[in-house]
Amino acid sequence: MPTTTPAAPPDRDQLITTLTAAARERATALGLDRVELARRVHDTHEPSNHQISDLDRILNGRRLGLLATTGLKLLDVLGLQELRPVWAPVDAGPSRRAANLSAATDLRLGTDTSIRGRLTYAAARRAVEIGMTREELARRAGLVDLNRDPPPPDHTLRAIATRYMTGRTSLLTSNGLDVLRALGLVELQPVWRAPRETRSGKA
């Protein structure tokens, strides 16, 4: 049954700090040392010293890689199911274009069960629910310089925001968290599942 840890504020450094502490506690509770974690993260029987020390630095907060590829694999091994967003009301403002999510994108994102995939889908659905267009999202998230002359055209704003709403660019970056805040993000709730079994059948 999924369990939760204290929610993290939508700030990347604070999110990393919260998740790092939770990951260390999780590893200890599961009895997984750095060598065993490296085996599972890198899917090898004999992890290199570099792979082991890299994970150790991540778990001790000496490397800000927890939200990058290796760190997300580590969190998956430890059983992080998702970073569930908690939203506050947002006035999306008047819009001449309805926010939408194509059927193909909805299907692709909806079937992506990775940590990043679940968060991207939640954000894309949120934008549709509150009626915020990609152009307005880019403006509110500060993804472009609105003071430049001439101002960026709508198609540029739309293209930039679309990268975040389709998963091409991670929402777990500083700019990505700005996008989530523009959608009304208050906090991210880490939800843990039972650890995934390895090929040997061990938890």
C-alpha positions in Angstrom: 0.0 0.0 0.0 1.5 3.4 -0.9 2.8 5.5 1.9 3.7 9.2 2.0 6.5 11.3 3.5 6.1 15.0 4.4 5.3 17.1 1.4 8.0 19.2 -0.1 7.6 22.9 -1.1 7.9 23.6 -4.8 11.5 24.8 -4.6 14.1 22.6 -6.3 16.8 22.8 -3.6 14.3 22.2 -0.8 12.7 19.4 -2.8 16.1 17.7 -3.2 16.8 18.1 0.5 13.5 16.6 1.5 13.8 13.7 -0.9 17.4 13.0 -0.1 16.5 12.6 3.6 13.6 10.4 2.8 15.7 8.3 0.4 18.3 7.7 3.1 15.7 6.6 5.6 14.1 4.4 3.0 17.4 2.7 2.1 18.1 2.1 5.8 14.7 0.7 6.5 15.0 -1.7 3.5 18.5 -2.7 4.6 20.0 -1.7 1.3 23.7 -0.5 1.5 25.4 1.5 -1.2 26.7 -1.5 -3.1 23.3 -3.2 -3.3 21.7 0.1 -4.4 24.3 0.5 -7.1 23.6 -3.1 -8.3 19.9 -2.3 -8.7 20.2 1.2 -10.1 22.7 0.2 -12.7 21.4 -3.4 -13.2 24.8 -5.0 -12.7 26.2 -7.6 -10.4 29.5 -5.8 -10.0 29.0 -2.0 -9.8 32.1 0.1 -10.2 33.6 2.1 -7.4 32.6 5.2 -9.3 28.9 4.1 -9.5 28.9 3.3 -5.8 30.5 6.6 -4.7 28.2 8.5 -7.1 25.2 7.1 -5.3 26.8 7.8 -1.9 27.3 11.5 -2.9 23.7 11.7 -4.0 22.3 10.2 -0.8 24.5 12.4 1.3 23.4 15.6 -0.5 26.9 16.3 -1.9 25.7 16.0 -5.5 22.5 17.6 -6.9 21.7 14.6 -9.1 18.7 13.3 -7.3 16.3 14.7 -9.8 18.5 13.7 -12.8 18.4 10.3 -14.5 20.5 8.3 -12.0 18.8 9.9 -9.0 15.3 9.2 -10.4 16.4 5.5 -11.0 17.6 5.4 -7.4 14.2 6.8 -6.1 12.4 4.3 -8.3 14.5 1.4 -6.8 13.6 2.7 -3.3 9.9 2.7 -4.2 9.0 6.3 -5.0 5.8 6.0 -7.0 5.2 9.6 -7.7 5.6 13.2 -6.7 1.9 14.0 -6.4 1.1 17.8 -6.9 -1.1 19.7 -4.5 -2.8 22.6 -6.3 -4.2 25.9 -5.1 -6.9 27.8 -7.0 -5.6 29.8 -10.0 -7.3 32.3 -12.2 -6.2 31.4 -15.7 -7.5 34.6 -17.1 -9.6 35.1 -20.2 -8.5 33.0 -23.2 -9.4 33.1 -26.9 -7.9 29.6 -27.3 -9.2 26.7 -25.3 -6.5 24.7 -23.5 -6.4 21.2 -24.8 -4.6 17.9 -24.7 -4.6 15.8 -27.9 -5.8 12.3 -27.7 -2.4 10.9 -28.7 -0.6 13.0 -26.1 -3.2 12.1 -23.4 -2.7 8.4 -24.1 1.1 8.6 -24.2 1.4 10.6 -21.0 -1.4 8.7 -19.2 0.4 5.4 -19.7 3.8 6.6 -18.6 4.2 5.4 -15.0 7.6 6.9 -14.4 8.1 9.6 -11.8 8.6 12.2 -14.4 5.8 10.9 -16.6 3.2 10.9 -13.8 4.1 14.5 -12.9 4.0 15.6 -16.5 0.6 14.1 -17.0 -0.7 15.7 -13.8 0.5 19.1 -15.0 -0.9 18.7 -18.5 -4.3 17.7 -17.1 -4.2 20.6 -14.7 -3.6 23.1 -17.5 -6.7 21.7 -19.3 -8.8 21.7 -16.1 -8.2 25.4 -15.3 -8.2 26.5 -19.0 -4.7 27.9 -19.1 -3.2 28.0 -22.6 0.4 27.2 -23.4 1.0 30.9 -24.3 -0.3 32.1 -20.9 1.6 29.4 -19.1 4.9 30.5 -20.7 4.2 34.1 -19.7 3.3 33.3 -16.1 6.2 30.9 -15.6 8.7 33.4 -16.9 10.0 31.1 -19.6 10.6 34.0 -22.0 11.7 37.6 -21.7 8.4 39.6 -22.1 10.2 42.9 -22.1 12.2 42.4 -25.3 11.3 44.4 -28.4 9.6 43.0 -30.3 7.9 40.7 -27.8 8.0 37.0 -28.5 5.2 35.8 -30.8 2.5 33.4 -29.5 3.8 30.5 -31.5 7.2 30.8 -29.7 5.5 30.9 -26.3 3.4 27.9 -27.2 6.3 25.9 -28.4 8.4 26.6 -25.2 5.5 25.6 -22.8 4.7 22.6 -24.9 8.1 21.1 -24.2 7.2 20.9 -20.5 3.6 19.8 -21.0 4.6 16.8 -23.2 7.6 15.6 -21.2 10.3 16.7 -23.7 11.7 18.9 -20.9 11.7 17.9 -17.3 9.4 19.6 -14.9 11.9 18.7 -12.1 14.2 21.5 -13.2 14.1 25.1 -11.8 12.2 26.3 -14.9 9.9 23.3 -14.7 9.0 24.0 -11.2 8.2 27.6 -12.3 5.8 26.0 -14.7 4.1 24.0 -11.9 3.9 27.1 -9.7 2.2 29.0 -12.5 -0.4 26.2 -12.6 -1.0 26.7 -8.8 1.4 24.2 -7.3 1.6 24.4 -3.5 3.6 21.3 -2.7 4.8 18.0 -4.0 3.7 14.9 -2.0 6.2 12.0 -2.3 4.2 8.7 -2.5 6.0 5.4 -2.0 5.1 2.0 -3.0 6.5 -1.4 -2.1 10.1 -1.7 -3.6 10.3 -3.2 -7.0 11.7 -6.7 -7.2 14.9 -7.4 -9.0 15.5 -10.2 -11.5 16.6 -12.5 -8.7 13.2 -12.0 -7.1 14.4 -10.1 -4.1 12.6 -7.0 -3.0 
